[in-house]
């Protein structure tokens, strides 16, 4: 699942590095609890991207609900504010084929570059890029099967993954990923598309419609625990 959640009315979801670390600490806890594998992520200023594989049908929705609630409680307490933080329900789409899975990996980690925040994805600390390219031992990440298929030897996979970022992104693929995520329809290969279509499933665009303690305590230790 490619998941995108945006701040209400485009407002900032993260004001400090502490905020981002808290979000990742809670995310890690909930990935374990809900048995969701996290493959890629990027924490922008006013929105978040995640690439997840849930083991159960409702696991992703449960994770995002609990993550949103717990983080908002922290954020409001920390910044002395009240009210909502997120813009309604998160947006998401099913991602199945090799092209779309690896395309989502790159799209997510290229967000800071496309936004003009950094020149290269490796310069942005708050994404999965350094972890997926071997720059850090990021404890949040689980390799997707398509990531593992990039090279037979595990040690060669980070370099093979890094080569995916050579050249510019395919604008049509980016457009497709954005549209599917916003519209909630699947990004799948022809074989699965035929099977789902025959079963009557929607495969085309459609209209959208409390922590026990402060998880940011001891920032240096938390960063080491997450491999950041």
C-alpha positions as CSV (number, residue, x, y, z in Angstrom):
1,X,0.0,0.0,0.0
2,X,1.2,3.5,-0.9
3,X,-0.2,5.8,1.8
4,X,-0.2,9.6,1.8
5,X,-1.4,11.7,4.7
6,X,-1.5,15.5,4.6
7,X,-1.8,18.2,7.2
8,X,-5.2,19.9,7.5
9,X,-5.5,22.8,5.0
10,X,-1.8,22.2,4.1
11,X,-0.6,23.1,7.6
12,X,2.7,21.8,8.8
13,X,2.7,18.4,10.5
14,X,6.2,18.7,11.7
15,X,7.8,21.8,13.2
16,X,11.0,20.3,14.6
17,X,13.3,17.3,14.3
18,X,11.9,16.2,17.6
19,X,8.4,16.0,15.9
20,X,9.7,13.8,13.1
21,X,11.5,11.5,15.6
22,X,8.4,11.1,17.7
23,X,6.4,10.2,14.6
24,X,9.0,7.5,13.6
25,X,9.1,6.0,17.1
26,X,5.3,5.6,17.1
27,X,5.3,4.3,13.6
28,X,7.9,1.6,14.5
29,X,5.9,0.5,17.5
30,X,2.6,0.3,15.5
31,X,4.3,-1.6,12.6
32,X,5.2,-4.3,15.0
33,X,1.8,-4.3,16.7
34,X,-0.2,-4.4,13.5
35,X,2.3,-6.6,11.6
36,X,2.8,-4.1,8.8
37,X,6.1,-4.2,7.0
38,X,7.5,-0.7,6.2
39,X,9.5,-0.5,3.0
40,X,9.9,3.2,2.3
41,X,8.8,6.5,3.9
42,X,9.3,10.3,3.7
43,X,8.3,12.9,6.3
44,X,7.8,16.1,4.5
45,X,6.9,19.4,6.2
46,X,3.1,19.1,5.7
47,X,2.6,15.5,4.6
48,X,3.8,12.0,4.9
49,X,4.4,9.1,2.4
50,X,4.6,5.5,3.5
51,X,5.0,2.2,1.5
52,X,3.6,-0.6,3.6
53,X,2.7,-4.3,3.3
54,X,0.0,-5.3,5.9
55,X,-0.4,-9.0,6.7
56,X,-4.1,-8.6,7.4
57,X,-6.8,-6.7,5.5
58,X,-7.5,-4.0,8.1
59,X,-4.0,-3.7,9.5
60,X,-3.0,-0.6,7.4
61,X,-6.2,1.3,8.4
62,X,-5.6,0.4,12.1
63,X,-2.0,1.5,11.9
64,X,-2.8,4.8,10.3
65,X,-5.7,5.5,12.8
66,X,-3.6,4.8,15.8
67,X,-0.6,6.6,14.4
68,X,-2.6,9.7,13.6
69,X,-4.3,9.8,17.0
70,X,-1.1,9.3,19.1
71,X,0.9,11.7,17.1
72,X,-1.7,14.4,17.3
73,X,-1.9,14.0,21.0
74,X,1.9,14.5,21.2
75,X,1.9,17.4,18.7
76,X,-0.9,19.4,20.4
77,X,0.7,18.9,23.8
78,X,4.1,19.8,22.6
79,X,3.1,22.9,20.6
80,X,0.3,24.0,23.0
81,X,-2.5,23.8,20.4
82,X,-5.9,22.1,20.1
83,X,-7.9,20.6,17.3
84,X,-7.3,18.5,14.3
85,X,-4.0,18.1,12.5
86,X,-4.7,15.8,9.6
87,X,-6.8,16.5,6.5
88,X,-9.5,13.9,6.9
89,X,-8.8,10.3,6.1
90,X,-5.4,9.3,4.6
91,X,-5.2,8.5,0.9
92,X,-3.9,5.2,-0.3
93,X,-3.7,2.7,-3.1
94,X,-2.8,-0.9,-3.6
95,X,0.6,-1.4,-5.3
96,X,1.3,-4.8,-6.8
97,X,3.5,-4.9,-10.0
98,X,7.3,-4.6,-10.0
99,X,7.1,-1.4,-12.0
100,X,4.8,0.3,-9.6
101,X,6.4,-1.0,-6.3
102,X,9.9,0.2,-7.3
103,X,8.3,3.3,-8.8
104,X,6.7,4.1,-5.5
105,X,10.0,3.6,-3.7
106,X,11.7,6.2,-5.9
107,X,8.7,8.6,-5.9
108,X,8.5,8.6,-2.1
109,X,12.3,9.2,-1.6
110,X,12.5,11.8,-4.3
111,X,9.9,14.0,-2.7
112,X,12.4,16.3,-0.9
113,X,14.3,16.8,-4.2
114,X,11.2,17.6,-6.2
115,X,10.2,20.1,-3.5
116,X,13.6,21.8,-3.8
117,X,14.5,21.0,-0.2
118,X,17.7,19.1,-1.1
119,X,19.7,18.4,-4.2
120,X,19.9,14.7,-3.8
121,X,17.7,12.3,-1.8
122,X,20.6,11.1,0.4
123,X,20.9,14.7,1.8
124,X,17.4,14.3,3.5
125,X,17.5,12.6,6.8
126,X,13.8,12.0,7.3
127,X,13.3,9.5,4.5
128,X,14.1,5.8,4.0
129,X,16.7,6.6,1.3
130,X,19.9,6.2,3.3
131,X,18.5,3.0,4.8
132,X,17.6,1.5,1.5
133,X,20.9,2.5,-0.1
134,X,23.0,1.1,2.8
135,X,24.0,4.5,4.2
136,X,22.4,3.7,7.6
137,X,21.1,0.6,9.3
138,X,17.5,1.8,9.5
139,X,15.6,-0.4,11.9
140,X,12.2,0.6,10.6
141,X,12.7,-0.9,7.2
142,X,11.8,-4.4,5.8
143,X,12.9,-5.0,2.2
144,X,10.0,-5.6,-0.2
145,X,10.3,-8.7,-2.4
146,X,10.9,-6.5,-5.4
147,X,13.7,-4.8,-3.6
148,X,15.2,-8.1,-2.7
149,X,15.0,-9.1,-6.4
150,X,17.3,-6.3,-7.4
151,X,20.3,-8.5,-6.8
152,X,20.9,-12.1,-5.8
153,X,23.3,-11.2,-3.0
154,X,21.9,-9.0,-0.2
155,X,25.1,-7.0,0.0
156,X,24.6,-5.9,-3.7
157,X,21.0,-4.7,-3.3
158,X,21.7,-1.2,-1.9
159,X,24.0,-0.4,-4.9
160,X,21.4,-1.8,-7.4
161,X,18.7,0.3,-5.6
162,X,20.8,3.4,-5.8
163,X,21.1,3.0,-9.6
164,X,17.4,3.4,-9.9
165,X,17.8,7.0,-9.0
166,X,20.0,7.8,-12.0
167,X,18.3,10.1,-14.5
168,X,15.0,11.9,-14.1
169,X,11.8,10.4,-12.9
170,X,9.3,9.2,-15.5
171,X,6.6,12.0,-15.4
172,X,3.8,9.7,-16.5
173,X,4.6,7.2,-13.8
174,X,4.7,9.9,-11.2
175,X,1.3,11.2,-12.5
176,X,-0.1,7.7,-12.3
177,X,1.0,7.1,-8.8
178,X,-0.4,10.4,-7.6
179,X,-3.7,9.9,-9.3
180,X,-4.1,6.3,-8.0
181,X,-3.2,7.3,-4.4
182,X,-5.6,10.3,-4.5
183,X,-8.4,8.3,-6.2
184,X,-7.9,5.1,-4.2
185,X,-7.6,2.7,-7.2
186,X,-5.0,0.0,-7.5
187,X,-1.6,0.1,-9.3
188,X,-1.4,-3.5,-10.6
189,X,-0.1,-5.6,-13.4
190,X,-2.3,-6.8,-16.3
191,X,-2.7,-10.3,-14.9
192,X,-4.1,-9.2,-11.5
193,X,-6.1,-6.4,-13.3
194,X,-7.9,-9.0,-15.4
195,X,-8.7,-11.1,-12.4
196,X,-10.0,-8.2,-10.3
197,X,-12.0,-6.8,-13.2
198,X,-13.7,-10.2,-13.8
199,X,-14.6,-10.3,-10.1
200,X,-16.3,-6.9,-10.3
201,X,-13.7,-5.0,-8.2
202,X,-13.2,-1.4,-9.0
203,X,-9.8,-0.9,-10.8
204,X,-10.4,2.6,-12.3
205,X,-10.2,6.1,-10.9
206,X,-12.9,7.1,-8.5
207,X,-13.7,10.3,-6.5
208,X,-12.1,10.6,-3.1
209,X,-14.1,11.0,-0.3
210,X,-2.0,8.2,24.2
211,X,1.7,7.3,24.6
212,X,2.6,6.0,28.0
213,X,5.6,8.3,27.9
214,X,7.2,10.8,25.7
215,X,8.7,8.8,22.8
216,X,11.1,11.6,22.0
217,X,12.8,11.4,25.4
218,X,16.6,11.1,24.9
219,X,16.8,12.0,21.2
220,X,20.3,10.7,20.6
221,X,19.4,7.3,22.0
222,X,16.2,7.1,20.0
223,X,18.1,8.0,16.8
224,X,20.6,5.2,17.5
225,X,17.8,2.7,18.1
226,X,16.2,3.5,14.8
227,X,19.4,3.4,12.9
228,X,19.1,7.1,11.8
